[in-house]
Amino acid sequence: MNFHGIDMNLLVAFDALMNERNVTRAATQVGVSQPAMSAALSRLRKFFGDPLFLRGTGGLLPTARARDLSEPIAQALRQIESTLVKEPQFLPEKASLTFKLGLSDYPAFVLLPSLLQALGKEAPGVSLDVHAFNDRDHAVDLLDAGAIDAAIGVPPTHSDRRILTRPILQDEFVTIVASDHPAARRGMSMETYLALPHVLVSPEGERHGLVDQALAQQGKKRRLGLTLPQMFAVPAIVARTSMTATVMKRVALHSPVGRKLVLFPPPISLPEVVFGLIWHRRNDSHPAQAWLREFVARHAATSNCLTNQ
């Protein structure tokens, strides 16, 4: 077998550059200096006859050739690693460490309390350091920077081989009104829906959301009474006003004022919302990281979080 003088460490450097999109971070991942990583990139470019990575505003941008090489090289390196290096077994009941977990508001509200309860039983020496994010792509930035080990949220806008996802939570939309509101007895027809003032949740401050897009496709428009950046105040507001809102079902069911609300299917077709477990490829085979992801996914499933309540 002849690899024509290719240094296996160059493939490791390529994989790190593909994961990190940054020479300095790639050097840190591999354990070499920044000049050494720059030299490795120069050798890679010469060997493959391609620039491989071009500088962009968000870091290094892989060329088409680099993208073609990425998965085969990553798979080959993982196979070599599994053959030559035996990873130490992770024992959660004996572990003493902190995982950094990125959470958007919804999974923090729905999953985190029971997740911590289970963690105390299975891994009493393990703690969580939670980082909040609202923008789905902010989770990718946190993963790239190594600020979090994994995240739970709506999958990123753009797919990328360095970022892996696995669906673990899903929910459906419901339309809510106060239990003493006339609409609670009449039902939620489209006519009633459009006549009522609506609460819109918009973290970005925009006065146009998923419901408005669906209504616009039918040539209809709702009347907004309130726009606010987070969802968990909505049930209490609706319970005390004549407004309505369309929110995820568990937000209404788990609210302290849930009994003061009536839930209806929205009079328009809306997709289910799927939340994923998101992690960086660099952490994919690490035993402790793999255990964390399986623990979160298993707990989400056994807590009936994948079915509508």
Secondary structure, DSSP 4 states (H G I P E B T S, - for coil): ---TT--HHHHHHHHHHHHHSSHHHHHHHHT--HHHHHHHHHHHHHHHTS--EEEETTEEEE-HHHHHHHHHHHHHHHHHHHHH--PPPP-TTT--EEEEEEE-HHHHHHTHHHHHHHHHHH-TTEEEEEEE--SHHHHHHHHHHTS-SEEEESPPSS--TTEEEEEEEEE-EEEEEETTSHHHHH---HHHHHHSEEEEE-TT--S--HHHHHHHHTT--PEEEEEES-STTHHHHHHTSS-EEEEEHHHHHTSTTGGGEEEE--SS--PPEEEEEEEEGGGTT-HHHHHHHHHHHHHHHHTTTTS--
